[in-house]
Amino acid sequence: MLNGRKRRPTHPGEILREDVLPAAGLSQGEFAAVLGVSRRTVNEILQEKRPVTVDMAHRLSRALGTSPEVWLGLQQKVEVWDALQDNKREYDRIKPLPVEAAATPEAA
């Protein structure tokens, strides 16, 4: 769980910026061309100003031989952390329901 984490999880953009692009020897523009997106889009992800979307996760997985779930999982951890930091007081005011009422509905 992220509740006990003391620092923000690593953004996928940091991994791309610090590890992937240097290892591949690619510039941002070259990487953007590989992915079929604008250099600005890549730059904003690398600078952690834009999230990795489902579409981008598919592009990254295709280019890098990974799965989309890898990139989406990394992004989700960042978003869960950010939401908790931004809304902790509000979340703390929510009172848990009794166990019977909180049961997860079964999939239809």
C-alpha positions in Angstrom: 0.0 0.0 0.0 1.1 3.5 -0.7 -0.3 5.0 2.6 3.0 4.3 4.4 5.3 5.6 1.6 7.4 8.5 2.5 8.2 9.6 -1.0 6.3 9.8 -4.3 6.6 6.7 -6.5 8.8 7.0 -9.5 7.0 8.6 -12.5 7.2 6.6 -15.7 8.7 9.7 -17.3 11.7 9.5 -15.0 12.4 5.9 -16.0 12.2 6.9 -19.7 14.4 10.0 -19.2 17.0 8.4 -16.9 17.2 4.8 -18.2 15.5 4.1 -21.4 16.5 7.0 -23.7 20.2 7.0 -22.7 20.4 3.2 -23.1 18.8 3.4 -26.5 20.9 6.4 -27.5 17.8 8.2 -28.6 17.0 11.9 -28.5 13.5 13.0 -27.5 12.7 13.8 -31.1 13.9 10.3 -32.3 11.9 8.6 -29.5 8.8 10.7 -30.4 9.2 9.5 -34.1 9.4 5.9 -32.9 6.2 6.3 -30.9 4.4 8.2 -33.6 3.7 11.2 -31.3 5.0 14.8 -31.1 8.2 15.7 -29.4 6.2 17.9 -27.1 4.2 14.9 -25.9 7.4 13.0 -25.1 9.0 16.0 -23.5 6.0 16.5 -21.2 6.0 12.8 -20.1 9.8 12.9 -19.5 9.4 16.1 -17.4 6.6 14.4 -15.5 4.1 17.0 -16.6 1.9 14.6 -18.5 0.6 11.1 -17.4 1.2 7.9 -19.4 -2.2 7.2 -20.9 -3.6 3.9 -22.0 -2.7 4.9 -25.6 0.8 5.9 -24.7 1.3 2.7 -22.6 0.5 0.7 -25.7 3.0 2.7 -27.8 5.7 2.3 -25.1 5.1 -1.4 -24.8 5.3 -1.9 -28.5 8.5 0.1 -28.9 10.2 -1.3 -25.7 9.0 -4.9 -25.7 7.1 -4.6 -22.4 3.4 -4.8 -21.6 1.1 -1.8 -21.3 0.3 -2.9 -17.8 3.9 -2.1 -16.7 3.6 1.6 -17.7 0.0 1.9 -16.5 0.9 0.3 -13.1 3.8 2.8 -12.7 1.4 5.7 -13.6 -1.3 4.5 -11.3 1.0 4.4 -8.3 1.9 8.0 -8.9 -1.7 9.0 -9.3 -2.8 7.2 -6.1 0.0 8.8 -4.2 -0.8 12.3 -5.6 -4.5 11.9 -4.7 -3.7 10.8 -1.2 -1.4 13.8 -0.7 -3.9 16.2 -2.2 -7.0 14.9 -0.4 -5.8 13.2 2.8 -7.9 15.3 5.2 -11.0 14.7 3.1 -10.3 11.0 2.9 -9.8 10.8 6.7 -13.3 12.2 7.3 -14.9 9.3 5.4 -16.3 6.8 7.9 -16.0 3.1 6.9 -19.3 1.3 6.3 -20.1 -1.9 8.3 -18.4 -4.9 6.7 -21.7 -6.3 5.4 -22.5 -3.1 3.5 -19.0 -2.8 2.2 -19.0 -6.1 0.4 -17.8 -5.8 -3.1 -20.5 -6.3 -5.7 -20.1 -9.3 -7.9 -19.4 -8.8 -11.6 -22.4 -9.0 -13.8 
